[in-house]
Amino acid sequence: MSLGRHIAIFVLGLFIAGCSGDEEEKKDHVFKEKTRTIDKAREVEGILKDAAEKQKKAAEDSGN
């Protein structure tokens, strides 16, 4: 088997494992705090992008 085929099988296995199981188990997994931190970082990233867009628009408007 080629390396690509091994990787595809591995990813498929991870996907199936991630989709199975009890919902309660998923809520209390080991990396709960890590995923919460990542989610917060994504929220902050969105806020920063919005602020950058507003600043860019304000700079363009003041230049006209």
Residue frames as qw, qx, qy, qz and C-alpha x, y, z in Angstrom:
[[0.000, 0.888, 0.460, 0.000, 0.00, 0.00, 0.00],
 [0.372, 0.532, -0.038, 0.760, 1.16, 3.51, -0.71],
 [0.226, -0.133, -0.482, 0.836, 1.67, 6.12, 1.98],
 [0.306, -0.100, -0.130, -0.938, -1.30, 8.12, 0.70],
 [0.649, -0.260, -0.612, -0.369, -3.58, 5.13, 1.09],
 [0.517, -0.232, -0.670, 0.480, -2.35, 4.56, 4.66],
 [0.025, -0.051, -0.247, 0.967, -2.99, 8.19, 5.51],
 [0.475, -0.178, -0.360, -0.783, -6.49, 8.05, 3.99],
 [0.661, -0.295, -0.687, -0.053, -7.35, 4.96, 6.03],
 [0.386, -0.174, -0.543, 0.725, -5.98, 6.58, 9.19],
 [0.157, -0.030, 0.044, -0.986, -7.99, 9.78, 8.64],
 [0.589, -0.240, -0.527, -0.563, -11.12, 7.77, 7.92],
 [0.601, -0.268, -0.706, 0.263, -10.60, 5.84, 11.15],
 [0.177, -0.119, -0.387, 0.897, -10.21, 9.07, 13.12],
 [0.351, -0.130, -0.223, -0.900, -13.36, 10.46, 11.55],
 [0.658, -0.286, -0.634, -0.289, -15.37, 7.36, 12.42],
 [0.514, -0.241, -0.634, 0.525, -14.00, 7.30, 15.96],
 [0.038, -0.027, -0.198, 0.979, -14.81, 10.99, 16.39],
 [0.475, -0.167, -0.329, -0.799, -18.40, 10.52, 15.23],
 [0.683, -0.283, -0.664, -0.117, -19.15, 7.58, 17.47],
 [0.343, -0.046, -0.654, 0.673, -19.67, 7.43, 21.20],
 [0.217, -0.728, -0.619, 0.200, -21.85, 8.95, 23.83],
 [0.136, 0.816, 0.125, 0.548, -22.56, 12.67, 23.63],
 [0.558, -0.827, 0.031, -0.060, -21.86, 13.06, 27.35],
 [0.829, -0.220, 0.178, 0.482, -18.40, 11.56, 26.88],
 [0.498, 0.529, 0.203, 0.656, -17.62, 14.10, 24.18],
 [0.184, -0.908, -0.084, -0.368, -18.53, 16.96, 26.50],
 [0.598, -0.754, 0.268, -0.033, -16.13, 15.79, 29.21],
 [0.898, 0.311, -0.128, 0.283, -13.15, 14.74, 27.16],
 [0.725, -0.338, -0.082, 0.594, -9.55, 15.18, 28.25],
 [0.380, 0.102, 0.189, 0.900, -8.90, 18.19, 26.04],
 [0.045, -0.816, -0.575, -0.036, -11.98, 20.13, 27.13],
 [0.272, -0.819, -0.044, 0.504, -9.99, 23.09, 28.43],
 [0.360, -0.229, 0.524, 0.737, -7.79, 23.14, 25.31],
 [0.167, 0.478, 0.707, 0.494, -10.76, 23.17, 22.96],
 [0.138, -0.884, -0.413, 0.171, -12.42, 25.89, 25.02],
 [0.335, -0.644, 0.190, 0.661, -9.25, 27.98, 24.72],
 [0.292, 0.054, 0.659, 0.691, -9.14, 27.43, 20.97],
 [0.056, 0.714, 0.663, 0.217, -12.79, 28.47, 20.65],
 [0.217, -0.874, -0.182, 0.394, -12.10, 31.66, 22.58],
 [0.360, -0.398, 0.422, 0.731, -9.10, 32.37, 20.36],
 [0.231, 0.371, 0.716, 0.544, -11.30, 32.00, 17.28],
 [0.065, -0.871, -0.485, 0.051, -13.78, 34.48, 18.74],
 [0.309, -0.756, 0.098, 0.568, -10.99, 36.97, 19.41],
 [0.382, -0.062, 0.607, 0.695, -9.66, 36.44, 15.91],
 [0.145, 0.654, 0.661, 0.338, -13.07, 37.37, 14.49],
 [0.199, -0.912, -0.246, 0.263, -13.21, 40.50, 16.64],
 [0.392, -0.551, 0.327, 0.660, -9.72, 41.53, 15.52],
 [0.337, 0.230, 0.678, 0.612, -10.57, 40.97, 11.85],
 [0.030, 0.831, 0.539, 0.132, -13.69, 43.12, 12.19],
 [0.297, -0.855, -0.026, 0.425, -11.71, 45.88, 13.90],
 [0.424, -0.278, 0.502, 0.701, -9.02, 45.75, 11.19],
 [0.251, 0.500, 0.676, 0.480, -11.67, 46.02, 8.46],
 [0.104, -0.921, -0.368, 0.071, -13.27, 49.02, 10.18],
 [0.387, -0.697, 0.195, 0.571, -9.88, 50.69, 10.58],
 [0.405, 0.014, 0.618, 0.674, -9.04, 50.08, 6.93],
 [0.134, 0.716, 0.609, 0.313, -12.40, 51.49, 5.82],
 [0.231, -0.915, -0.181, 0.278, -11.94, 54.55, 8.03],
 [0.426, -0.471, 0.379, 0.673, -8.47, 55.13, 6.56],
 [0.316, 0.293, 0.675, 0.598, -9.84, 54.82, 3.03],
 [0.009, -0.849, -0.518, -0.103, -12.72, 57.19, 3.80],
 [0.301, -0.852, -0.009, 0.427, -10.42, 59.81, 5.32],
 [0.458, -0.243, 0.506, 0.690, -8.10, 59.60, 2.31],
 [0.296, 0.538, 0.655, 0.441, -10.86, 60.56, -0.15]]
